Every structure is written in structure tokens, then in C-alpha cells.
Amino acid sequence: MKTALFAFGVAFLIALWLTPRVRDFAIRMGVVDHPGGRRIHDRPVPRWGGIAIWLGVVLAVALAALGDWLVAGNKFLTPQLIALLIGASVVAVLGMLDDRLELSAKWQALGLIAVALAVSQFGVRINYVTNPAGGLFYLGWAAVPATVIWLFGVTKTIDLIDGLDGLAAGVCAIASCALAVLAILMNTHSVAIVCAAVTGASLGFLRYNYPPASVFMGTVGAQFMGFVIAGAAVIGAFKVAAAFAVLVPILALGVPLFDAVFAVARRAANGQPVYMPDRGHIHHRLLDAGLTQSQVILVIYCATVVLSAGALFIVSMVR
């Protein structure tokens, strides 16, 4: 518990300190999001703010691991956790390239799938789910594709919801906090620390991303956090049936997950490529209904808190 709080605090301070510096660096490098089209903002805003989140999480976990080892002799950095952080860092680098070069949807997808396949070979894998008839149902050969679909789906979901100031950062802070609480309940020390770090980094970044945002997290931040949250849920499944371990992020990310599924269905029904962006997302619809940006994100924050609390209640009752 103390190590998780330490990771939270360190990640928060690193992201809080680093975000304005990353913002200035993005401006110098010309990585700027210009207004127009489906974009809500009315002025150029630098991207790459997610670099502060990425470094905040990785450095906080590394310092927490060092401190835990020096003070108590504990080594919570398992091969699965190391693989997840390395994989998420590769995803972050790919996101940086996308923010700078605007990679095609095909290359983004192939990169994510390749990283998900790689980390699944180091034990970050959904090996079983709860059998409704009782006991566990082992996936066998389907474990790897199921894990890849899960990692890819959650990562892209966070990327899709990053269309409004402060929305993705706040939702990820709530979802990762819920996962940290679940990990504490299940005595999964390493997952609690990583999720606490994600929560801290998200909140530190949110200081500059809340409307009106002075910096966007970009693909680097959205996909990094999505990958870590999805992977942390899988690692947490080692001590609880996977159906319940992934229930928390499924409900905590209920609004963006529903939005992503609805977006794919909507685009397919309209004969559009499923990766083609549009203005049909939930936050766009709420804005069109007359809500302000701040009101929209608060509505989605509240829904995320309620869904997260419900998921934790369900898991606490069945564990």
C-alpha cells in the first residue's frame, strides 16, 4: 500500500513538472494540432504531452521498485510486469511517430498487434475465464489471440475518446485507480503499484490538459495508458478469474468502450472505413445537445466513477 502511494506521488510530480517542458519541446518540433474539421479547439495546441505521462509512470515504477528492494528486500518487478512496461514504451514511441508523421491506420494497427503478440509471449496472457457452469474454462491456443484482441481493443478505445480536453486523462485516472483498488483487494502488489502510477501521472498531466487545454496527450499518451491499463488487468487475472479481473476495466471504461463499439457499427452501416474519424462520438453528441466542454467531461467522469464503483462492488462480492 505504501509503495503504491509512493508510486502515485512520484508519477504525479514528474508529470506535473515535465508536462510544460514537453509542451515547449513539441512546439519547437512543430508537433502541433491545428483547429478545423472534427476538432473542437479553436487554436493550435501542441501534442506529445503524453510523453510526460509515459516517463512519469515508468520512472515512478522504477523508483518504487528500487525503494521496495532497498527497504524491504522485495522484488515486485516480475517478468510479466517488465514485459508490459517495455511493450507499453514501444507503443508510446510508435505514438510519438504517429503524432509527428501521422501514420496510416494500417501501420498503427500492425504496430499494436505486434507489441501485443510480443508481450503475450512473456506471460501477459488471458489463459482462462470463468465457466458459467462452475470452475474455470481454459482457453488453450485461443489465449494469445484473445489477449491480443483485448490489448488492442482497450488501447484503441482510449485513443478514440481522446477528442475533448481532459477527457481521456480523467477517464484513465479513474479507471486505473479502480484497478489499483482491485489489485489491493486481491493482494496483487505489482499491479497496484503500476495502476497507482498511471493514476498519478494522469492527474499531474490533467493540470495542463483540463479545459482550456494548453497541451494534448496525443497518440503517445492515449495508447500508452490504454495498453498499460489493459495489460494490468490481464496480469491481475493471475489471482482472480479473468472474467472478474477484466470486469473492472470493462465497466470503468464502459463509456468509451460503448462509444468505440457504436462508432465501428455506425461507420460500417454507413459504408465508411471503421477507422475513419467522424463527429458521432458521445462527447460530440453531448456538445451538440448544448453542453459545454466542462459539462461533458464532468458527465462522463461521473458515469465512469459510478461504473467503476459498481465493478468493484461486484468483484468484492464474488471473490
MIVOTI-301974 format. One record per residue (C-alpha): x, y, z. Coordinates in steps of 0.5 Angstrom, whole numbers, plus 500, padded with zeros to 3 digits. Example, Ala and Ser with C-alpha at 12.3 -4.5 7.8 and 13.67 -1.06 7.14 Angstrom:
<rs>
525491516/527498514/
</rs>
This chain:
<rs>
500500500/506505502/509503496/503504491/502511495/510513493/509511486/503515486/506521489/512521484/509520478/504526480/510530481/514528475/508529470/507536473/514538473/515535466/509537462/510544461/517542459/515537454/510542451/515547450/519542446/513540442/512547440/520547438/519541434/513543430/508537433/502542434/495540433/491545429/484547429/479545424/475539421/472535427/477538432/474542438/479547440/480554436/487555437/494551435/495546441/502542442/501535442/506530446/504532453/503524454/511524454/510526461/505521463/510516460/516518463/512519470/510512470/516509468/520513473/516512479/515505478/523504477/524508484/518505487/522498486/529501488/526503494/522497496/528493495/533497499/528498505/524491505/528487500/522486496/523485488/516486485/518487478/516481475/518478468/510480466/511487469/517488466/515486459/508490460/512497461/517495456/512494451/508500453/514504452/515501445/507503444/509510447/515511442/510509436/505514438/510519438/512518431/504518429/504525433/509527429/508524422/501522422/502514421/496511417/491507421/494500418/501501421/498504427/494497428/500493426/505496431/500495436/498488434/506486434/507489441/501485444/504479441/511480444/508482451/504475451/510471450/512474457/506471461/502477460/496473457/489471459/490464460/483462463/476465464/470464469/466458467/459459468/457452470/463453475/470453475/475455470/475455463/482455460/483458453/489454451/491456444/486462444/489465450/494469445/489472440/484473446/490477449/492481443/484483442/484485449/490489449/489492442/481494444/483498450/489501447/485504441/479506446/483510450/486513443/478514441/476518447/482523447/478528443/476533448/480537453/482533460/477527458/482521456/487523462/481524467/478517465/484514465/486516472/479514475/480507471/487506474/485508481/479503481/484497478/489499484/484498489/482492486/490490486/490492493/484487495/487482491/494483494/497484487/502488490/506490483/499491479/497496485/504500484/503501477/496503477/497508482/503511478/498511472/493515476/498520479/501521472/494522469/493527475/499531474/498532467/491534467/493540471/495543464/490539460/484541463/480546459/482550456/488545455/495548454/497541451/494535449/497528451/497526443/497518441/503517445/500518452/493515450/496509447/501508453/496509458/491504455/496499454/498499461/491499464/489493459/496489461/495491468/488488468/491481465/497481470/491482476/488476473/493471476/490472483/482472481/478469475/480473469/472475468/472479474/479482473/477485467/470487469/473493473/477496467/471494462/466498467/471503469/472504461/464503460/463510457/469510452/468502450/461503448/463509444/468505441/463499439/458504437/463508433/465502429/458500428/456506426/461507420/460500418/453501417/454508413/459504409/465508412/472505414/472503421/478507422/475514419/474519424/468523425/464527429/459522432/462520439/459521445/462527447/461530440/453529441/453532448/457538446/451538440/446538445/448544448/453542454/460546455/466542455/467542462/460540463/461534458/467532461/464532468/458528466/463523463/467523469/461522474/459516470/466513470/466513478/459510478/461504474/468503477/465503484/460498481/465494478/469494485/463492489/461486484/468484485/468484492/462480493/464474489/472474491/
</rs>
